[in-house]
């Protein structure tokens, strides 16, 4: 460790030589030309156009899996990146001076438009986390919200407002403390002007929620109507949060893969790949890393064991862009030297990845202070009215979202607004971390509240001795 200017302790002093970390900023050209520096999530009711608007902005269709294509919905988290440009010719009329392209587009380009001079210059590089809107996929949506800095709330113009998952997603946004929200009134090409105006009044009913005061932009993602306006609002109304470039790096894993195809030769096999959001610090190719809780198993007495995975970064990439260094604020793919079977089929989702010895402890039990919602959102009972949220009770089983990890938990004790939860799977987190609480109602899990970790029981990692 070394001490930098103004007494700032640097966990990675070597970065100041390569990047000039004392001056580097999330919007510096050196950073945004290579990777995104802000994560934006798409939220809203099922079939309200979340994936379509992401495609309109980035050119990438996030619905990729076979069962997703068959049902035309997002099931697992979708992700992609987009660059937002602004024309440096002030005579160009608004909003055509803004444009979005894929992340592989150069930082500056010229388009021959009659009556226009100048080039389009890069002003933002954004990662999009496309969250599912179906009620049974609420837990997946919470995993996505855990890694986002801002949210686009989609409300379809051809349906009444609010829909059940609109309310539930708004509650999730509030739990995750997302302060910057842009409401998109989608599918306006399917309704008359009078209908769009009437629904606009319904959307204003979000006053009093976390979306109070949010701008409302009418769009048609299919026709790319007003997409330039969305780009402008992303630039002007969604600021890039402060980033910590110099601490020891930590990444939260939201997807993990075995990229090898069946039948490939042994010599052609590639190691496991993890994808996620860097919370702080910078990762570099060649860096030694650790994944916690790693491999979870039980001993002969039935007690949980956690064996950290030690590996090395051999590749960093953002879609088609290869990187030598990766900064906070983007969805990054990491190629490791680890057995790919350990990473296949999202087995490492929810794990923490970071520098050796710098990750927090893994909790098996946590004491939380919690807050419950008054009404059950996203589900209706007899009479089509929302039910009251039931108080927590001892031995009740909950589904808990901690970061991007989804695990079951049993309530071992409860008193006033304090509770103890024994987790089925250990989680690498910190005291003060937030978690979302889900209760099973009518065969589905629904968001009922949130908690904050006060203390807990940790598990000592098991390390092989050579």
N, C-alpha and C positions, 0 to 999 in steps of 0.2 A: 504494500500500500504506500502511496505517496501523497503529499499535500500540495495542492495546486494554489492558484491565486486566490486571495481573499480567504485562505484557510480552508478551502473546499477539499475534502478527502476524495481522492480518486481511486476507485476499485480497479480501473484499467488504465494506468498511466501511459501505456504504449499508444493509446488512441490519440493522444494529443499530438504525437509525432506524425501520425498518418492522416488525421482529419482536422487537426486544430480544434479540439473539443471545447476549448474555451470560447471560441467564436461560432462554432457550428450551431445551426438552428434548424428546426423541423421544416422550415420553408426555404432553406438555402438551396440554390440550384444543384449543388453537389449531391444533395440527398434526394430531392423530389424528382430529379431526372432518372433516378435508378429505382426508387421504390416509393410506395405510399407512406404517408405520415399521419393519416387519420382513418379510423374505422367507422363506417356508417352502416347501421343495420336497417333492413326493411321490415316493417311490422304492419299488422293489420289482419283483418278477417280473411278466411280462406277464399281464394279466387277473386281477390280485389286488385290483382295486377302487380304484385310485388316483383315477381321474376321478370315480368314484361318490362317494367320500368328500368330494372337493372340492365336488361339487354339493350334498351333504347339508349342508355347512357354509355355503357361499356362496349356494346357489340357482342357480348358473350351471353349465351343462354345457360343459366345455372341449373336448369333441369336436365340432368345427364343420365342418371341411373335408369335401368330398364323399367322398374316398377314405377318410377317417377314419371317417365315418358308415357307409360300406359295410362296413368291416372291424371297426368298433367298437373301435378302438384309437387312441391318441394317436400321431401321426407327427411333427408339429412341436410345439414347446413350447406347452403350453396355459397360460393365465394368467388370473387373476381376483383379486378382493379380497373380503374379508369383514370385518364388524365383529363383535366379541365384546362382549356386554353382561353385566352382573351386576345382579341385583335388589337394591335397597338396603333390602329388608325382611329382617332377620336371622331372622325366624320361618319363612321359606320353606324347606322341606326341601331338602337336597342330593340330587342335583345340579341340580334344576330351577331353581335361582337363576341359572344361566348360560344364555345363549341367543346364537345367531349369526344375522346377517342380512346382506343385501347392502350394498354400500358406499354406496348412495344413501339408506339409512335415517337418520333424524335421530339426533343424539347422545344423545337421551333420549326415551323414550316410555312410555306407560302402557298396560297390558293389564289388562282386568277379569277377574281370576282369583279365584274364591270363596275367602275366607279369607286374601287377600293384600293388603297395602298397600304403597304405594311405587311407584317407577318403575324401569325397566331403564335403567341408565346405561352409557355406552360406557367400556370399560376397555382394549381393544386394537383396532387396525386392522391387518389382516394381508394381505399379498400372497401368493398361492399360485402356484408354478411347477409345473405338472403335467408331469412328465418321462415319456417313453415307457419301457416295460419290455421291449420286444422286443430280442433280442440284436443284431440288425443295426442298431438305433438307439441303440447305446451311446454313440456320439459325440455325439448330440443330448442325451442325458441328462447328459453331462459339461458341455456348454454351459449347461444349466440349473443344474447344481450350482454352477457358477462364480459365480452371482449370489445364492445363498441363504445365509441365516444359520443355518438349522436344517432338520431333515428329519423327515418322517413316513415311517416304513418300514412298508409294507403287506405282511402275510403272510396269505394266504388260509387259513382254517381247514379247508377241504375238500381241501387238498393237503399232502403231506409237506414238512417244513422241514429244511434250506434248499433252495430251488430254485436253478438255476444263476445267474440274474440277481440273486437275493437276495445271493449272495456277491459278485458283481461290483459291485453298487451299494454294498454295504458298503465295499468297497475304494475306490470313488470318493469316498464320504463321508469316509473317512480321509484321502485325498489332499487333499481340499479343506478339511481341518481343521475340519469341522463338529462342534462339541462337544455340541450339544444335539439329541438324537434321541428321538422318541417312537415306540414300536412299536405298531402297530394290528393286532390279530388279527381280520381281516375275515371276512365271510361266515359268522359263527357261527350264523346262522339256518338254514344248510344242513346242519348236523351235530348229532349228539347231544351231550349234556353230557359224556359219557365221552370222546368223540373230541376235543372241545375241550380237555379237561384233559390228554389225552395229547399233543396237539400243543403245548400250553403248555410241557410239559417239553422238547419238541424246540426250541422257541424259546429256551429258557434256554441252549441250546448256543452262543448268540452270545457267551457269556462268553469273554473273551480277545480280542474284536474291539473296534472303536471303539464298538459299541453296548452294551458291558458296563455293567450297572447301569441301563440305560434302562427306563423304566416300560412295562408291557405292558397295553394296554387292549383288551378284547374288544368288537367293534362289529358292527353290521349297518347298513351305509350305506343300503341300500334301505329298511329299516324305520326308519331314523334312531334306532336303539337305541344308547344311550351316546354320542351326539354331544355332549350337554351335558358329559359327562365329558371328552371331547377338548377342548372349549372351555376347561374349567377347567385342564387340563394345559397348554394353550397359554399361558394367563395366568400360571400359577404356576411352570412348569418351563422355559419358553423365554424367557429375559430378552431385552430389547431391547439389542443391543450399543451401546457408545458411538458417537456420531455426530459427525462434523466438519461443522459448519454454516458455518464461516467461511472455509475455504480456497477457492481457485478451483475451480469445479465440474467434475466429470468423470463421465460416464455411459458405461456399457458397453452397446452395442446388441445386443439379442437378437432383435429382429424389425424389419423395415422394409417399408414398403408404398407402393403407389400406390393410393389409395383411390378413384380415379375409375373409373366404370363405362364399359364400351365404348359409344361413340356419344354421350357427353356433349358439350355445346357447349363451345367454346373459352373463352367467358366464364365458364363454370361450373366449369372445371377447378381442382382444388386441388393444392397443392404436395406434395412428399414428406413422409411421416410416419415417424418412428423411434420405437421403443419399447425401453425398457431400464431398468436399475437405476442410480440415482445412487449412486456410491461415496462421494463427499464433496462438500461445498459445496452451494449452492442455485442452481437455475436460475430465471429470471424471464422473463415475457413481454416481448418487445422486446429481449432480450439478443442481442448479436452472438456467434455461435458458430463453431466450427471442427470438422470431422470428419476424423480421420486413421485410416488411411492415405489415405482419400479415394478418388480415382480412380486405379487402378493400370493401367499400360500398359507397353509396351516401346518403346525408341527404335530408330533404324535399325540399331544395332549389337547389338540384342537385350538391352540392359541394362534392368533394371526402372526405372520412373519412378513417383513418387507425387505426385499433385497434390491437396493438401488442398481440401476443400469448405468454402467460407465462406458462411455463411447467417445468418438471423435467426429467432429464435423468435417465431412469431405465435400459438401456442396451446399450452397445457399442460393435460393432462387425465388423470384416473384414471377409467376406464370412463365414467360419465355425469357426473362431477364436473369442472367447469372450474376451473382454478387460475390464480392470478397468480404464485405462487411454488411451487416444488417442492423438498422437502427430501429428504435421503438416506434410503434404506431402503425405497423403494417402486418398483413397476413403473410407470413414467411414460410416457405418450404425448406426443410432441413434434411439433407441426405447424411446418414450416419454410417458407422461401420458395425452396426448391430444386426444380429440375426433377424431377417425380415419377418419370420413367423411371430416374433414378439410384438410387431407393429401392425400386423394385418388386421383388417376388419375393425378398425377404430379401437383396438384393444388398449391403447394408451391415451385415449381421450380423458381429459381431466387431470392428467399428470402435469407436474411442473418440470421444466427443463432449464438447466442453467449451469453456471460455472461449478467446478468441483468444490464441495464443501460449503457452498454459499446459499444453499436452498433452505427454507424453513423446515421445521419438524413435521412429521406426519401424525395427524390426530386420529385416534380411534374412538374417542369420546369427547364431546364438547359441551360446555355449559354456555348457554346463549341467553341474552335478553331479547325477547321477541315481541312483535306487534302483529296482531291479527286484523284482517279486513273485517268490516262489519257485515258485508253481504258477499255471498258466493258469486263470483263473476264467471261468465262463460258457460254457465249451466243453469237450466231452469227446472223447477219442480212442477208439481201439479198446479194447474192454474196459470202456467207460464210466467211465474214470478220467481225472482231470485230468492234463494233460501239464505237464512242467517248462517254465518260460519260458526261451527261448533268449537267450544273450547278444547284445548289439548288435554288429554287424559293419560294417566300412567299406563304404560305397556302398549300404547297406540303406535301403529306403524305409519311413518310418514315417508314421503319421497323428498329428498333434500338436494337442492342445487347449490354446490359450493364452487364458485368459479365456473368452469366448464364441466365439472364432474357431477354426474347424476348418480346418487346412491340411496339405498334405503336406510332408514334409521328408526330405532325403537326409543320411544320416550321413556326414560328410566325414572325421572322425577320431574315434577312441575309444581311451581309455587308462584302465585301472582303472575308477573310477566317474565319469570325466569324458568328455564327448563334445561334438563340434561338429556342429550340424545346419544345413544350408542350406535355408531355407524357400522354398516355391513362391510364397507370397504374403507380403508384408511385414506385420508386426503392430506396432501401437502399444502398447508395454508398457514396463516398467521393469526394471532390474537388481534381482534378488531375487524377481521374479515367478515363480509356479509354473506348470507345464504338465504335462499328462497325456500319456503315451506309449502309442500303440496299434500293435499288430503284426498283420499279416495272417496268419490261421490258418484253413485250410480255407475259403477264399473270403470270410471275414468278418473284420472288424477287432475285435480284443479288447484290453482294457486289460492292459498288462504292467508299468506302473510310472509313476513321476513324476520330474520334474526341476525344478531351480531355476536361473534364469538368473544366471550369474556375470559375463559380459561378452558383447559381440557386435559385429557390424558393422551400422551404421545407414545409412540412406539419406537424403540431403538432399532435402527436399520441393521440388517444382517449382512456382513461383508465377508466374502471368502478370504481366507488367509492362505497366501501362496507358500 
